[in-house]
Amino acid sequence: MRSLLATCDPASLRRLASTAAGRTELERLQRVAAARAAEFEDYLRLARDVGATLDDALKSTLEA
């Protein structure tokens, strides 16, 4: 993803979008990017939940 973003300038993307095959490929890449973003958000949410659970456990241990 990073290399794709680094190598694609807006003009190239517009040229690619001007053909049916190019549009199809851009749509595919957009779906892949959206799926990866959703996956990352799920991992981030899980990490926050784990962090909060561990924080609660530490606080209860210190209070006891």
N, C-alpha and C positions, 0 to 999 in steps of 0.2 A: 504494500500500500504506500509506504513512504517513498519508494523509488518511483512508483507511478505518479504520485503527486509532484515529486521533484522534476520529473522529465516532461510533464504535460503542461504546456502553456495554454491560456484561454483560446488563442487563435487556433491551435492544433485541435483542441477539443471541439470548437465550433465546426472546423472542417470535417472532423470525424462524424459529428452529429448531422452533417448535411447529406449523408447517404443512409440508406435503409440498414445496410450491414453495420455501419458505424454506430448508428443509433441503437441497434440491438446490442452491440457490444458495450456501449456506454450504459445502457439500462442494466445489463448483466453485472457490470462492475459496480454500479450504484447499489444493486441488491446485495452484492457481496459486502460492500462497505457498510451498509445499513445493518446487515447481520452481524458483522464484527463489532460494530458499535454497540448493538444490543447485548452481545455476549460480554463485552467489556463492562457495560453498565451492570449486568448481572453479577460479575465477579466483584466489582466495586461495592455493590450493595451487600454481598456476602461478606466481604472483608470488613465493612463497617459494622455489620451485625456481630461478627466474631469479636471485633475490637470492643464493642459495647458490652458484650457478654463477659469478656475477660476483665474489662474495667469494673463492671458490677461485682465480679467475684473478688477482685483485689480490694475494692472498697469495703465489701462485707467482711473480709478477713481482717482488714485494718480496724474496723469498728468493733470486732468481737474481742 
